[in-house]
Amino acid sequence: MAELKTRIDSLEARLAELKARKARIDARKRTVESRRERKEDARRKILLGATLQQQIAAGAIDNATVHTWLDTALARTDDRALFGLPPRDPSG
């Protein structure tokens, strides 16, 4: 009977080890996927910006229109400064 208890304890310990290993592998997979998604998102934004710049340079899109879009969309002072926009009035 003691031998059976020892075997069960051994198997339970092994199961706990395997579950912990699986949890680490799953966490690593989520991290890799998250990094991949962030990289793809950044690449999409860069390509969209480059395309928009080309369209502005070609005259297909009016620069004033883009400036209005940015003025509406950007809230952070440093982001606005990057495009030559004044800081937003804090009173709204």
Secondary structure, 3 states (H helix, E strand, C coil): CHHHHHHHHHHHHHHHHHHHHHHHHHHHHHHHHHHHHHHHHHHHHHHHHHHHHHHHHCCCCCHHHHHHHHHHHCCCHHHHHHCCCCCCCCCC
